[in-house]
Amino acid sequence: MTMTARERGNPAIAAESAPRQDISTTALSIAVLAAVAALAWHVSAIPLGSPYYGLFNNDVDQYVYTAGGEAVRYGVSLYDTPVFFDMEFTYTPFAGLLFVVFTFAVPAVAKALWWLAIMAALVALVALCLRALQYRNSTRTWVFALALAVVCTALEPVRSTIWLGQINIFLVLLVVWDLTRPRGAKLRGAAVGLAAGIKLTPAFFLVYLACTRQWRALGLATAAFAGTVGIGFLVRPTDSTTYWGRQFDATGRVGPVDSPANQSVNGMLAQLLRFYEVDRYAVPSPAATVYVPPTWMWLAVALPLVALGLAAAVRAYRSGRILLSVTLAGMASACASPFSWGHHWVWFVPLLVLALDRARTSRTLRAWTLPALVVLVSFCWWWNYPGRGPIRDAPHPIGLGLFMLPREDVPDWWAQLAVPFYSSCYLLLYVAAAVYVLRASRSAATRP
């Protein structure tokens, strides 16, 4: 099919005009085998019955959501005190209203339904990505999406989402569904605003929509976001005043900024300050000393990296690669956030789908290094720490994810290499993806 100049200049038309693709029998077979391998990994690496660390033996975030819903239902403050043991409610008042639904089921039922919903959202996200890449809406494609979703559960951001009962997979699904629709789709942009009203990180997409000049979607996203804020003030005025007045940017309420699990620019800098013992930035607290980078240091590193990702996202959008553009913007939002747990990087799911599609359509074997790189960095590597004391019901801690591999009790020369890499591994994958897109776009532009 030959596109006109007008079609090539319009990303929505260009995407819709692309030929439909089929999932080959070979690809489907490999995906099913990989899914079986992922299930075997879940059973053998960290047994499902393992206390605290078993895949279904934590769910602490879902407990926090339920506690937030109970606070709203029974008229208790969301932010004055911790809502679940020592854990504070860090979401918006509007999110607290939504979480009331958890309070109408017994805990066991609520947990089971939440896990099923997470898995359904994961399958739907993979299927949406395939649709955006112009794969046919067929039974074969949905079976492939199910198999690939199971494979993705072995990635740390997804495994942690299931383990903790996290909500980020739903927010990513909302954004991807909304922004991969045609530009003229009804209420396109509103779901982005709704996601931002639940958790602030998706508000970054307001910047993305402005950079890509999607003004109508930007207006609807802004209006929807403002609507969630207004509903919060209408139903919970005191909590809304507290949250928007002084709580929404309080990073310390989420966790220690220098935690190894903080895979944002802010977290990377904090971890390096701790590792190199730059005591000028050490902040004593009752629990432990925390290293906190000053705002100027954070912005000096974060702004160029965010600009890099946005530039790549804009370039991808203008060339009609909408899913790639949205995925780059999503990773940029995790980079920019003051605190990004590993599960905030569930954007690696569409990144893996994109990498697999690129490798499949490439004529070189070298292209398969792209999905391999995504898996190697985001895989749920684990490490037992048997020399340490028990944690919760577990006999000893277990490190989950590349950034939680050993940093202490290793040779100094290895720590000098490992700690900077561990503290920035997700950021490095994001930067590599952005640079790859910009270089590929530049090469395509100069090709006769």
N, C-alpha and C positions, 0 to 999 in steps of 0.2 A: 504494500500500500504506500503510495507516494503522498506526502503531506504538502500542502501549500505553504507559502511563506507566512501567512497569517496563522496557520495551525502550529507551525514550528515556533512562532513567537508567543504562543499562549500555552503555558504549562498544562492547564487543565485539558485543553483540546488535544495537545500532544500525547498526554497520558492515555486519554480515552481512545485515541486513534491507533494505539499500539496493538499489534496482533496478539491474540490470546495464546498462552503457552500451556502445555500439558506436563504433568508429572510423569516421568518415565518409569517403567517397571523397575529398572535398576535403582533409580533414586528412591523409590518407595521401599524396595527391599532393604537397601542400606539403612534407611531411616528406621524401619522396624527393628532391624538387628541392633542399631545404636540405642533404640529405646529399651530393648531387652537388657543391653549392657548397662544402661543407666539405672534400671531397676535393680540389677544385680549389685551394682555399686552401692546403692542405698542400703541394701540388706547387709552387705559384707563390711563396708568401710566403717560406718557408724550404725550399728544395729538399731532397728526401729524401736526396740524395747530399751535402748540405752537411757538411763535416768538423765533427765534434763536435756541431753544433746540428741536424743532420738528425734526423728523428723516430726513426730506429732506429740512430743513431750515437753513443749515449751509454751508457745502461744501467748507469750506475755503481752504483746501489743494488743491482741484481741481482748485480753482482760482489761487493759487500759481503756480501750474503746467502750467496753461495757460499763466500766466505772464512770467514764465521762457521761454516758447515756443515763446512768442512774442519778448522777449529780443533777442533770437537767430535769429528769422526771420528778425528782423529789425536792427540787428547789435549793440544792446545795451549790456553793460556789465552785466553779471549774478550776480556778487559778490560785486561790488563796493558800491552799495546802495540797500536798500530793493526793492523788485520787486512788492509787493502788500501791500499797506499801510505801516505798520512798520515791515512786515514779510520778512525775507531774504530767498533767494534760497539756500537750503542746500544740494542739490543733485549734482551729477557729471555733467560735461559738456555734456557727452554722453546722460544722462537723459534729459537735456535741448533740445537736438536735437530730441529726441523721442516726447517730449511734444509739438513740433511744430504742431503736428496733431490737437491739441485742438484749434488752432487759425483759422482753416478753417471752423468752425461751429459757429453759434450764441450761446451765453452762455446757453440759455435754452435747446437747442438741445444737446450741449456738455455735460451738466449736466445729462440729461435724459439718454443719451447713456452710460455715465460713470457709473451711478447707475445700469443700466441693465448689464453692463460688470462685475461689482463687484458681483452681484448676480449670474451671470453665472459662474464666477470663483469660488464662494463659493460652488455651486452645484458640479462643476467639481472636486474641492478639496475633498469633501466628497466622491464622486464616486471613485476617485483615491485611497483614503484610503481603501474603501471597496474592491476594486480590489486587492490592496496589501495584504489584509487580506484573499484573496482567496474566495471572494463571487462571485457568478455567474454574468456574464454580461447579465442581463435580465431586462425586463420592470419593474418587481417587485423591483429589486435592485435600479433602477433609480428613481422610485417613492419614495422609502425609502430615497434615497440620497436627493431628493428635500425636503421632509418633514423634515429631520434632518437638512438640511441647513437652513430652516426657523426657526427651533428651535434655531440654533446657533446665529441667529440675536439678540436673547435676551441676549447673552453674551457680556460683555462690550467691549472686543477687536473687535468684529464683528460689534456691534452697532456703535461704534466710527468710524470704517472704513467706514460704509455707511454714517454716519452723517457728517464726515469731507471730504468724497470723497478721502480716502487714497488709497495708492498703494500697501501696504504690502501684501494683499491677493494674488495679482498676483505674487509677488516674492516667497511667500511660495508655490504657485501652481507650479511655474517653478522648484523649488528645489525638491519638492516631486515627481513631474512627472519624473524628470531626474534621481533621485537616487533610485527610486523604480523599475526602469527598470532592466532587466538582465544585469549582468556585461559586457557581450559582445555586448550590444546594440550599434548601430552606434552613434558616437559622444556623448556618455554618459559622462556627466561632463560639456559639453559646456554650457548648460542652467544655470548651477550654476555660471559659469563665467560671463554670460550675466546678471544675477540677481545682481551679485556683481558690475558690471559695471554701473548699474542704481543707486544702493544704497549700501553703503559699508558694511552694516551689514551681508549680505550673504557671504562676503569674509571669514567669520569664517569657512565656510564649506571647505575651502582649508586646514585648520588645521585638520578638521574632516576626510577628505579623506586621509591625511597623517597618522593619528592615526589608521585608519582602513586599511591602506596599499592598498588603491585603486589607484595605481600609474598611471594607464592609465587615469582614470577619473580625477585625480589630474592634470596631464599634460594638458589635454584638457580644464579643468576649468581655469587653469592659462593662457593658450594661449588665450582663449576667453576673459578673463578679461583684459589681456594686449592689445587685439585687440580693446576693447571699449575705453581704455585709449588712444591708438594710434589714433583712429578716432576722439576723442575729441581734441587732439593736432593738427590734420590735419585740422579740420574745425574751431575750436575755440582756437587757440594757446594761446592767452592772457588769456582767462578765464581758460584754463587748467593749465597754469603756476601759476595763482593765486590760483586755487583750490588745486592742488597737492602740491603747495609750502607752503601755510600757512592757508588754510581755512578748509581742510577736517577734522581736529581734533579739530576745535574750537567749543567746546560743548556749549558755551554761545550763539552761533548763533541759536541754536535749541530752547532754552528757559532757564529759571532759573533752575539751577541744582537742587535746593532744592524744586522744584515744587512737590506737592503731586502726580502728574501724572507720575513722573519719577520713573518707577518700575524697575530700575537696581540697582546693588550694589552701584554705585556711587550716585544715587538718594536716596537710603535708608540711606546711611551715611550722606548725606547732610541734609536730613530731620531730622535725629536724632540730628545732631549738632545744627540745628535751634531750635528744641523742647527743648533741654537741655541748650540752650543759651551759647554754647561754642564760645564766641566772638573772640577767637584767630583765628578762621577760617572764620570770617565774612568779606566779601569783599564789601565795599560801592560802589554803582553805582548811576548814575543820577536817575534811576527809583526807586530802592529799594535796601536795603542791601541783599546780597545773601550769603548763607553759602556754602562754597566749601571745600570738603575734600581734603587733600593733596594727591599727587600721591601715596606715600608710604602706606597710610591708605587704599586707594582704592584697590591697588594691593594686600595688605595683606589679604583682605577679598575676593576679586574677584577671584584671582588665585586658591585658594583651592576649591571654589564653581564651577568654570569652570572645574577644573580637575575632580571633582566628577561627573559632567554631562558627560564629555567625557569618563570617565571610564565606566559609565553605558551604554553609546552609543556604545562603543567598545564591551562590553559584549553582548549587544543585537544583534549587527551585527554578531558576531561570532556564535551566536546560531540561526541565520537565521531570526531574527525578524527585518527585514529591516525598515519597517515603524516606529517601536518603536525607532530604532537607530537614524533615521533621525530626528524624533520629539524631542528626547532628545538633539540632537546637536542644533536644532533650538532654543529650550528654553535656552540652554547654551549661544547662541549668543546674545539673549536679556539680559541675565544676565551680560554678559561681556561688552556690549555696554556702553559707558559713559552716554548715554541718551536713555532710552527706554520708549516711551509713551505706554499707555495701548494697542493701536492698533498694536504695535510691537509684542504683545503676541498672535497674531492670531494662533500661534502654539497650542493654547488650543483647536482648532477645531480637528486636528488629535488626540490630546491627549484624547478628549472626545470620539471619535470613537473607539480608542484603549480600553478605559476604559469600554465602553459599550460592546465591543466584549469580553473582559475578563470576565465581569460579566455574559454575556450570556452563555459562555462556562464553567463557574465555577459550581461546585456542591454545593456551599455554598451561602446563602443569604448575607453573610458578604461582598462578592465581589461587591455587588451593592453600597457599600459605596464609591467605587472608582469613578464612574461617578457622584454620588451625591456630592462628595468633589469638583470635577472639576467645577460643575455648581454653587455650593454655593460660591466658591471663585471668579469665573470669571463672575457671573451673573451681569447684569447691574442694581445693586441697585441704587436707586436715593434718593435724599434728597433736599427738598425745603428750601431756606434760605430767607423767606419773610421779615426778619428784615433788610436786606441789600438793597442797592440802585439798580436801574435798570442796566442791562448790555445789551449792544447792543439794540435790540428791546424788550427784555424780561423784565418784571416788576421786577424780582429779579433773582439771580443766582440759578442754580440747580446743585447739585453734582451728577456726573454720575460715577458709579463704586464704589466698596468697598473702594478704597483708597481715595475717595472724601467724605466719610461720615463725620459727624461733628467731629472736633478736638477741636474747641474753644467753649466756653460757655457750657462746660460739667464739671461735677465734676472732681476734680484733680485726684482722685483715678482711675476714668474711663479713663481719658486721658493717665495716665501712662501705662495702658494696651493697649488702642486702638491705640495710635499713633505708637508705635513700630510695632504693627501688621499691621496697614494700610500701613505703609511705606514699608513693606516687604511681603505683602500677596501673590503677584505673585511669588516672589522668593521662598517663603516657599512651594508653590505648586510644583514648579520646583524641589526643594531639596527633597520633599517627593516622587516625581515620581522617581528620580534618586536612592534614598535609597531603595525604594520598588523594583526596578529592580535588584539592586545589591544583595539584600537579597534573592529575589526569585531565582536568578541565582545561588547563593551560596547553597541554599537549594536543588536545582535541581542537582547540581554537587555532593553533598554528599549523595543523595538518592541512594540506591542500584539499 
